[in-house]
Amino acid sequence: MKKILRRTLAWLVAPVAIVFVALFAFLMFIRYPEPITTYQLATAVPSEQPQVFTTNTIPASSEPYLFPESDISETLPLTINHEGNEFSTEELINETGTHALLVMRNGVITYEYYAEGWTEERQQNVMSVGKTMLSMAVGQLIDQGLIRENESIVEYLPQFEDNPGMEDVTIKHLLDMQSCIDIPEEYPPGPEGWFTPVAQLFATTDVEYVLERNISFACQPGEEEYEYRSANSQLLGMVFREVTGESLSQFFAENVWQPIGANHDASWAIDTPGGYEKSFCCFNASARDLALVGSVFLNSGKVAYGPNEGQTVLSENWFARMTTPAGVWFGGYGSEDFGAGMWHKPKEQLVSQGYRGQFIWINPYTDTVIVKLSDDFSDYYDQTVSMLDQISFGN
């Protein structure tokens, strides 16, 4: 009887083992992580992803900003108006999968909400908000004369010389999403979405491999307005690494995270240890520290609060570059103005935003920064924008 059981078990286990080994080999061939991590990345929502990624740590500042307590906690409006219709603020917060919502005015947190099970120091993947972080770092290289906006990127990434059209792409094209690189922002639900090119960039252990095999062009770079493409920012992050010889995370830690007085560690996903950051996304941080990033844009590119108040993070020229729209339009992305990793809203408001409802909303008129971290699967993007706009003005 025992022999029969052992044989039966062997017959059952052997096919499973063969399938697992075959899957493992296939994933290694296409430069994906091992099967369990691949599955986790494919199914995890932004709030779960920091624990799944391989990352570089960005240490908390040695001189953290000590947030003063607000004398009176702010009360949000009961409803917000969107295109003449009233929406419950509480329902919008809940329906958009909000984990953290923070309002900071003049350096004081006047409202701070965390969903059940969430903590003030917890990191969230803020997705394309990482493009703003990237631009803050790249601007410093431009100020130092290490790179120039009008230069071809193959000057810095010669491995792409054999990709036709890449010689015409400049640093400026990447910053303003005008390269015409045709790697669509497609995120289909379910397994069919796991192997789209942008999903491959998200999961891969070799971003260079994915880009070399997927780059094509929809138009001549810079000759017409084109669409938002994450591949631009990934290439820009690779340029950064090749020029400096150091990780983007390390540079950002020393030149942004440390001076702004970040209270907690952050992290940036990488393709492989010692490799490239996934600079188009995958920056993981807490709501409070993201608010401090936003505050730099309230103080003309300088640290706004804390022990390092007044220290330059963005030069005068780069602050102007990031706060001046490039005049491009992307249908369906919520803004007619984008440039250098930042979205531009009416009334001179600035927004860094990411997939599934990540926001740093910056209102210079009211010295307000709002951070919203979410797992948003709703259809309430426009209503959310109206809500953040009205809260920022104290409406």
Secondary structure as GFF3:
##gff-version 3
##sequence-region A 1 395
A	DSSP	alpha_helix	2	29	.	.	.	ID=ss1
A	DSSP	alpha_helix	35	43	.	.	.	ID=ss2
A	DSSP	three_ten_helix	49	51	.	.	.	ID=ss3
A	DSSP	beta_strand	55	58	.	.	.	ID=ss4
A	DSSP	beta_strand	79	82	.	.	.	ID=ss5
A	DSSP	beta_strand	85	88	.	.	.	ID=ss6
A	DSSP	alpha_helix	89	95	.	.	.	ID=ss7
A	DSSP	beta_strand	98	105	.	.	.	ID=ss8
A	DSSP	beta_strand	108	114	.	.	.	ID=ss9
A	DSSP	beta_strand	124	125	.	.	.	ID=ss10
A	DSSP	alpha_helix	129	143	.	.	.	ID=ss11
A	DSSP	three_ten_helix	153	155	.	.	.	ID=ss12
A	DSSP	three_ten_helix	158	160	.	.	.	ID=ss13
A	DSSP	three_ten_helix	166	168	.	.	.	ID=ss14
A	DSSP	alpha_helix	171	175	.	.	.	ID=ss15
A	DSSP	three_ten_helix	191	195	.	.	.	ID=ss16
A	DSSP	alpha_helix	197	203	.	.	.	ID=ss17
A	DSSP	alpha_helix	207	214	.	.	.	ID=ss18
A	DSSP	alpha_helix	230	244	.	.	.	ID=ss19
A	DSSP	alpha_helix	248	252	.	.	.	ID=ss20
A	DSSP	pi_helix	253	257	.	.	.	ID=ss21
A	DSSP	alpha_helix	258	260	.	.	.	ID=ss22
A	DSSP	beta_strand	266	269	.	.	.	ID=ss23
A	DSSP	beta_strand	283	285	.	.	.	ID=ss24
A	DSSP	alpha_helix	287	295	.	.	.	ID=ss25
A	DSSP	three_ten_helix	296	298	.	.	.	ID=ss26
A	DSSP	alpha_helix	316	322	.	.	.	ID=ss27
A	DSSP	beta_strand	338	339	.	.	.	ID=ss28
A	DSSP	beta_strand	342	345	.	.	.	ID=ss29
A	DSSP	three_ten_helix	346	348	.	.	.	ID=ss30
A	DSSP	beta_strand	349	354	.	.	.	ID=ss31
A	DSSP	beta_strand	358	363	.	.	.	ID=ss32
A	DSSP	beta_strand	368	374	.	.	.	ID=ss33
A	DSSP	alpha_helix	381	392	.	.	.	ID=ss34
###
